[in-house]
Amino acid sequence: MRLDEKYILITGGAGFIGSHTAHALLEKNARVYIIDNLSSGRKENIPPRTTFVNSNLEDNDLSKLFPNIKFDMVYHFAFNVNVPAAVRNPLIEIPSIASSINLFEYCRNTGVKHIVFASSEFIYGNSQNFPLKESEPHSIFCVKVFCRKLFTLLPQGIWNENNYFPVFYCLWTPTDPWSYD
């Protein structure tokens, strides 16, 4: 797919993955819009030439935030990045699940045809079974991922062959805001 002049929304665009994705898309002349609540991302990560909205996904009508825009593609990177906290208290994942449902409904209602939704290796916990299999998640963190996938797979969902679910492994940067000790 050529990205020249395509309208692309990145959720979590102030984070590590989202901001690097935005830079790459801008190099391809895409029109990039970012929504992020800056809970773990940083405003200085947001590249120039993007349109930035500081907001939560779970409690907003996205069609009101972007009333005259028809997005061609959505990259969904907005989620809790503090996995140890989620393991201690799984209820903190409820806003992430609500955000995904809200975003997927927006995509379905507005005709978005391409979604990239990401997860991390934390869904597999500390499995010793190799190779890792998507059918055998071993972590409470996988509940959020399962819920997100479920809502794209429902008959009224937006699932099609143009949606992608990459799993990122061992992502860490010196600017990582969380302490994992």
Backbone bond lengths (Angstrom), bond angles and torsions (degrees), N, CA, C in turn:
res aa  C-N    CA-C-N  psi(-1)  N-CA   C-N-CA  omega(-1)  CA-C   N-CA-C  phi
1 M - - - 1.443 - - 1.526 109.12 -
2 R 1.300 116.08 129.14 1.467 120.57 174.19 1.522 108.09 -75.72
3 L 1.308 116.60 139.90 1.459 120.73 -176.15 1.526 113.67 -104.54
4 D 1.342 117.28 -2.64 1.467 119.96 178.69 1.521 109.75 -53.92
5 E 1.332 114.65 122.44 1.462 122.00 175.11 1.530 114.23 64.14
6 K 1.323 119.00 11.63 1.471 121.02 174.72 1.520 108.75 -75.50
7 Y 1.313 115.60 143.87 1.467 121.77 177.53 1.519 108.63 -92.42
8 I 1.335 115.59 120.32 1.457 120.88 -174.51 1.523 110.06 -128.35
9 L 1.318 115.76 130.76 1.461 122.33 176.74 1.522 108.61 -104.27
10 I 1.337 115.76 132.37 1.462 121.29 175.08 1.517 107.67 -118.81
11 T 1.332 116.26 117.72 1.457 119.62 173.11 1.521 107.11 -88.34
12 G 1.325 117.25 140.90 1.462 119.75 -174.87 1.515 111.79 72.02
13 G 1.308 117.19 29.65 1.457 121.74 -174.40 1.520 115.55 -73.06
14 A 1.334 117.66 -6.62 1.469 120.14 176.98 1.524 111.26 -94.68
15 G 1.316 116.86 -1.53 1.460 121.28 177.53 1.520 111.45 -86.80
16 F 1.317 114.91 -179.42 1.465 121.40 -176.55 1.532 111.58 -60.47
17 I 1.323 117.09 -55.60 1.466 120.65 -177.06 1.527 110.55 -67.44
18 G 1.325 116.48 -46.77 1.461 120.55 -177.51 1.515 113.70 -62.16
19 S 1.334 116.76 -42.61 1.469 119.00 -178.22 1.528 111.34 -69.46
20 H 1.324 117.26 -37.62 1.470 119.19 176.88 1.528 111.07 -68.46
21 T 1.320 116.23 -36.57 1.466 119.87 175.00 1.525 109.98 -62.21
22 A 1.339 117.07 -43.56 1.463 121.02 179.30 1.524 111.26 -59.69
23 H 1.324 117.23 -45.21 1.474 120.42 177.90 1.530 110.58 -57.67
24 A 1.329 116.25 -46.06 1.470 120.15 -178.24 1.531 111.32 -64.16
25 L 1.319 117.00 -40.21 1.468 120.28 -179.97 1.524 111.64 -68.76
26 L 1.318 116.48 -37.40 1.467 119.93 177.05 1.522 111.34 -63.49
27 E 1.332 116.84 -35.30 1.469 120.10 176.54 1.525 111.39 -63.99
28 K 1.331 116.53 -23.44 1.471 121.83 178.28 1.526 111.09 -94.38
29 N 1.346 116.51 11.83 1.463 123.28 178.05 1.522 114.65 65.54
30 A 1.326 116.77 28.30 1.462 120.55 174.06 1.524 109.44 -78.62
31 R 1.315 116.01 156.62 1.477 122.02 173.65 1.529 106.08 -95.61
32 V 1.321 115.74 109.79 1.463 121.51 -170.11 1.526 111.32 -104.54
33 Y 1.323 114.58 129.46 1.466 123.24 175.42 1.519 107.11 -118.06
34 I 1.324 115.91 137.39 1.466 121.08 -177.84 1.520 109.30 -123.76
35 I 1.329 115.37 134.21 1.456 121.13 169.61 1.526 106.98 -122.11
36 D 1.329 115.27 128.53 1.464 121.17 -177.52 1.522 107.81 -157.78
37 N 1.327 117.34 140.14 1.468 119.67 178.11 1.528 112.34 -92.20
38 L 1.313 116.92 2.60 1.468 124.05 177.70 1.528 112.79 60.23
39 S 1.330 116.96 26.29 1.467 119.24 177.35 1.524 111.44 -71.06
40 S 1.320 117.29 -31.24 1.462 120.09 175.04 1.528 111.64 -132.94
41 G 1.314 117.32 -20.84 1.456 121.06 176.27 1.519 110.57 -80.69
42 R 1.302 115.17 170.69 1.469 120.91 -178.65 1.525 110.00 -126.07
43 K 1.295 115.16 137.29 1.464 120.28 -178.36 1.529 111.44 -59.51
44 E 1.332 117.04 -34.61 1.475 119.29 -179.60 1.532 112.35 -68.77
45 N 1.331 118.39 -12.85 1.468 121.48 175.71 1.529 112.16 -77.20
46 I 1.303 116.90 -19.27 1.466 121.17 -174.72 1.531 109.20 -74.78
47 P 1.326 116.63 122.51 1.461 118.54 -178.03 1.530 111.92 -71.55
48 P 1.339 115.24 151.27 1.467 118.52 172.77 1.535 109.32 -61.23
49 R 1.283 116.75 163.88 1.472 124.56 179.89 1.512 112.72 73.06
50 T 1.336 118.16 12.95 1.462 120.31 171.87 1.518 107.60 -108.28
51 T 1.314 115.69 160.00 1.458 121.17 171.20 1.508 106.41 -101.33
52 F 1.341 116.55 122.54 1.463 121.73 -174.92 1.519 110.73 -111.68
53 V 1.348 115.04 133.80 1.457 122.24 173.82 1.519 107.29 -122.57
54 N 1.327 116.72 120.56 1.465 122.28 177.69 1.522 107.38 -88.22
55 S 1.339 116.40 102.24 1.457 120.20 -174.61 1.518 110.67 -163.16
56 N 1.323 114.87 159.95 1.463 121.88 170.75 1.521 108.64 -86.28
57 L 1.309 116.26 150.28 1.465 120.59 176.66 1.520 112.41 -84.02
58 E 1.327 117.48 -33.93 1.462 119.09 -168.61 1.523 114.17 -70.61
59 D 1.330 118.19 -24.44 1.460 118.54 -175.07 1.522 113.11 -120.54
60 N 1.303 116.96 27.24 1.459 120.71 -179.71 1.519 111.61 -128.49
61 D 1.313 114.53 145.77 1.458 121.34 171.96 1.523 106.42 -85.36
62 L 1.320 116.10 104.36 1.466 120.04 -175.39 1.520 112.34 -62.44
63 S 1.320 117.60 -28.28 1.466 118.92 178.80 1.524 110.96 -67.31
64 K 1.338 118.02 -22.73 1.465 120.73 175.20 1.530 110.84 -83.06
65 L 1.330 116.82 -30.69 1.461 119.69 177.20 1.525 111.54 -71.70
66 F 1.336 116.04 -32.68 1.473 122.13 -178.71 1.529 108.97 -129.06
67 P 1.341 117.47 66.99 1.471 120.01 -169.53 1.524 115.58 -67.76
68 N 1.305 118.85 -30.18 1.466 120.34 -174.06 1.517 112.57 -115.93
69 I 1.322 116.24 23.58 1.463 119.64 -176.40 1.517 109.53 -117.70
70 K 1.316 115.77 133.92 1.466 122.41 174.61 1.523 106.31 -111.50
71 F 1.340 115.83 103.04 1.461 119.85 -177.80 1.521 110.92 -74.68
72 D 1.327 115.33 138.84 1.457 121.95 175.88 1.528 111.17 -86.89
73 M 1.339 115.54 -27.91 1.458 120.25 -173.78 1.526 109.01 -153.32
74 V 1.335 116.11 148.11 1.463 122.02 175.97 1.522 108.82 -128.66
75 Y 1.331 115.59 131.52 1.463 122.85 170.71 1.523 106.50 -105.40
76 H 1.321 116.84 118.04 1.467 121.04 -175.70 1.529 110.21 -103.90
77 F 1.350 115.58 98.97 1.460 121.93 -179.59 1.527 112.11 -119.89
78 A 1.323 117.92 11.07 1.466 120.83 -178.71 1.519 109.22 -86.68
79 F 1.319 115.57 111.75 1.457 120.20 177.20 1.514 109.25 -164.27
80 N 1.310 115.17 164.56 1.461 120.93 176.18 1.519 108.25 -64.53
81 V 1.324 117.01 126.73 1.461 119.90 179.90 1.524 112.39 -100.35
82 N 1.312 117.47 -4.40 1.458 120.64 -179.26 1.529 109.12 -92.85
83 V 1.313 115.69 80.62 1.460 121.85 -175.89 1.524 112.36 -60.99
84 P 1.336 120.34 -44.14 1.469 118.54 178.84 1.531 113.13 -56.59
85 A 1.324 117.52 -37.29 1.468 120.17 177.55 1.527 110.60 -66.38
86 A 1.337 117.16 -37.99 1.458 120.88 179.07 1.523 111.59 -68.06
87 V 1.308 116.69 -33.62 1.464 120.02 177.51 1.533 109.69 -67.70
88 R 1.333 115.82 -40.24 1.470 120.03 178.29 1.522 112.00 -68.94
89 N 1.328 117.00 -36.63 1.462 121.84 -177.38 1.521 109.69 -140.23
90 P 1.334 118.32 87.48 1.464 121.52 -175.99 1.527 114.40 -59.93
91 L 1.322 117.71 -20.53 1.462 119.51 -178.78 1.527 113.06 -65.19
92 I 1.320 117.23 -19.08 1.469 117.60 178.50 1.533 111.92 -69.68
93 E 1.331 116.80 -8.84 1.464 120.39 177.92 1.528 112.81 -83.60
94 I 1.323 117.92 -11.11 1.472 120.22 -177.95 1.529 112.19 -57.40
95 P 1.346 119.39 -45.13 1.470 117.43 176.87 1.536 113.61 -60.67
96 S 1.328 117.81 -34.77 1.473 120.05 177.22 1.520 111.53 -64.27
97 I 1.319 115.77 -41.37 1.471 119.66 178.53 1.523 109.98 -66.45
98 A 1.336 117.12 -44.83 1.470 120.97 178.52 1.527 110.64 -61.77
99 S 1.324 117.21 -38.76 1.464 121.05 177.79 1.515 110.95 -60.20
100 S 1.320 115.75 -45.19 1.469 119.99 -178.87 1.519 111.11 -64.53
101 I 1.319 116.86 -43.97 1.465 120.01 179.31 1.527 109.66 -59.95
102 N 1.328 116.56 -46.80 1.455 121.06 179.80 1.528 111.14 -60.09
103 L 1.334 116.02 -44.23 1.463 120.05 179.75 1.529 111.38 -65.42
104 F 1.326 117.94 -44.97 1.460 120.54 -178.83 1.529 111.36 -64.52
105 E 1.329 116.76 -37.36 1.466 119.66 176.21 1.533 110.27 -64.52
106 Y 1.314 116.23 -42.59 1.465 120.35 177.06 1.534 109.59 -59.04
107 C 1.321 116.90 -46.52 1.475 120.58 179.93 1.516 111.41 -61.02
108 R 1.322 116.69 -44.26 1.464 120.68 179.35 1.525 110.86 -62.45
109 N 1.331 116.05 -45.23 1.466 120.72 -176.43 1.521 113.73 -70.86
110 T 1.318 117.23 -24.62 1.469 120.23 -177.66 1.525 113.19 -106.48
111 G 1.327 117.27 0.65 1.455 120.44 174.19 1.513 115.89 80.84
112 V 1.339 118.04 23.66 1.472 119.74 175.35 1.526 108.16 -62.57
113 K 1.304 116.77 129.61 1.468 121.02 -174.97 1.514 114.69 -99.65
114 H 1.324 118.43 -17.92 1.458 121.26 -175.37 1.528 109.81 -131.99
115 I 1.327 115.57 126.41 1.460 121.34 177.04 1.517 108.98 -129.55
116 V 1.321 115.38 134.35 1.459 121.31 170.55 1.519 105.18 -114.46
117 F 1.316 116.16 118.23 1.458 123.05 -178.42 1.516 107.55 -120.87
118 A 1.318 117.12 128.99 1.460 120.01 -172.60 1.518 112.28 -112.41
119 S 1.311 114.31 157.10 1.453 122.57 174.58 1.524 107.10 -141.26
120 S 1.325 115.38 -178.18 1.463 119.22 178.00 1.516 109.98 -127.71
121 E 1.328 115.24 171.57 1.461 120.08 -179.34 1.516 112.70 -66.18
122 F 1.337 118.24 -10.24 1.461 120.54 179.56 1.522 112.92 -61.01
123 I 1.336 117.92 -19.56 1.459 119.07 178.89 1.526 111.46 -64.37
124 Y 1.334 117.19 -20.13 1.455 120.73 -179.52 1.521 113.31 -93.39
125 G 1.339 116.93 -1.78 1.459 120.16 178.83 1.519 110.88 58.49
126 N 1.305 116.67 -141.42 1.469 122.10 -179.52 1.520 111.23 -105.28
127 S 1.295 116.16 43.55 1.458 121.18 -177.73 1.525 111.61 -58.97
128 Q 1.309 115.54 140.00 1.460 121.64 173.94 1.530 111.13 -104.30
129 N 1.330 116.31 3.44 1.460 121.50 179.58 1.519 109.59 -89.86
130 F 1.323 116.04 113.00 1.456 121.13 -179.29 1.515 109.74 -120.16
131 P 1.313 119.27 142.76 1.457 124.72 -0.39 1.530 111.08 -70.25
132 L 1.330 116.59 153.55 1.456 121.10 177.21 1.518 108.69 -64.68
133 K 1.329 115.97 142.10 1.462 120.34 -179.49 1.515 109.38 -121.29
134 E 1.320 115.20 135.58 1.453 120.14 179.58 1.522 111.57 -61.81
135 S 1.315 117.78 -25.02 1.462 121.21 -179.52 1.525 112.83 -78.24
136 E 1.324 118.28 -3.62 1.462 121.47 -177.50 1.525 112.45 -127.84
137 P 1.338 118.35 62.11 1.454 118.05 176.91 1.524 110.48 -69.94
138 H 1.320 116.78 147.11 1.462 121.12 -175.83 1.518 112.78 -128.03
139 S 1.296 118.88 25.59 1.452 120.74 -174.68 1.517 110.29 -139.18
140 I 1.335 116.39 146.89 1.458 120.11 174.60 1.522 110.19 -60.29
141 F 1.316 116.28 -26.50 1.458 121.59 179.32 1.527 110.90 -61.04
142 C 1.332 117.41 -26.81 1.461 120.62 -178.11 1.523 111.75 -68.33
143 V 1.324 118.84 -19.91 1.462 121.26 -179.92 1.525 110.01 -59.03
144 K 1.324 116.98 -44.31 1.465 120.95 179.58 1.524 110.24 -62.26
145 V 1.308 116.66 -46.02 1.459 120.89 -178.79 1.529 110.10 -63.62
146 F 1.333 116.11 -43.91 1.459 120.55 178.23 1.529 110.45 -58.85
147 C 1.327 117.36 -46.31 1.464 120.72 -179.79 1.513 111.37 -60.79
148 R 1.321 117.02 -42.59 1.461 120.27 179.32 1.525 110.71 -62.28
149 K 1.318 116.19 -46.61 1.467 119.16 179.93 1.520 110.88 -64.16
150 L 1.329 116.72 -39.99 1.458 121.13 -179.73 1.525 110.94 -56.45
151 F 1.321 117.07 -44.11 1.456 119.64 -177.97 1.516 112.88 -69.89
152 T 1.303 118.70 -19.47 1.460 119.18 174.64 1.523 110.92 -87.61
153 L 1.311 116.84 -18.01 1.460 120.06 -177.33 1.527 113.62 -93.57
154 L 1.326 117.91 -16.36 1.461 120.76 179.79 1.520 110.07 -59.12
155 P 1.329 117.50 151.40 1.469 119.70 -178.05 1.522 113.34 -54.42
156 Q 1.332 117.85 -37.14 1.461 118.99 179.45 1.518 111.34 -84.26
157 G 1.339 116.35 3.02 1.467 120.94 -177.71 1.511 112.20 -76.40
158 I 1.286 115.61 -170.84 1.461 121.10 -174.17 1.518 111.63 -112.18
159 W 1.311 116.90 13.06 1.452 120.46 -176.50 1.517 111.48 -59.52
160 N 1.295 115.74 133.43 1.457 121.69 168.97 1.519 107.89 -159.16
161 E 1.307 116.76 179.80 1.466 120.43 -175.61 1.524 112.98 -69.92
162 N 1.315 117.90 -5.24 1.460 121.19 -179.15 1.524 113.53 -95.13
163 N 1.319 117.47 7.94 1.456 121.00 178.01 1.519 109.12 -104.92
164 Y 1.329 115.66 143.94 1.450 120.68 -173.19 1.520 110.07 -128.77
165 F 1.329 116.97 141.77 1.452 122.48 -178.27 1.526 110.76 -128.20
166 P 1.332 117.68 72.80 1.474 118.75 179.62 1.527 110.91 -71.86
167 V 1.315 115.68 150.46 1.466 122.23 174.01 1.523 106.58 -113.24
168 F 1.337 116.37 122.52 1.462 121.61 -179.62 1.522 109.61 -92.02
169 Y 1.309 116.49 140.08 1.459 122.48 -178.82 1.520 110.50 -116.60
170 C 1.321 115.27 135.28 1.467 123.36 170.06 1.516 113.55 53.34
171 L 1.315 116.83 48.16 1.461 119.66 176.58 1.517 109.01 -87.61
172 W 1.305 115.64 126.17 1.459 121.97 177.42 1.502 107.54 -154.81
173 T 1.314 115.62 143.97 1.457 119.87 176.11 1.516 108.41 -136.06
174 P 1.322 117.71 160.84 1.472 120.13 176.01 1.525 112.66 -61.57
175 T 1.339 117.31 -18.67 1.457 120.24 179.65 1.525 112.68 -94.51
176 D 1.329 117.34 9.43 1.464 122.36 179.36 1.533 109.07 -55.95
177 P 1.339 118.52 122.24 1.463 119.93 -174.07 1.525 114.73 -80.83
178 W 1.326 117.86 -5.15 1.461 119.45 -172.79 1.516 111.54 -107.15
179 S 1.285 115.26 145.13 1.466 121.48 173.71 1.519 107.67 -101.64
180 Y 1.296 117.17 125.91 1.460 120.99 -176.40 1.519 113.58 -102.82
181 D 1.323 118.16 21.97 1.456 118.45 179.23 1.516 112.79 -93.37
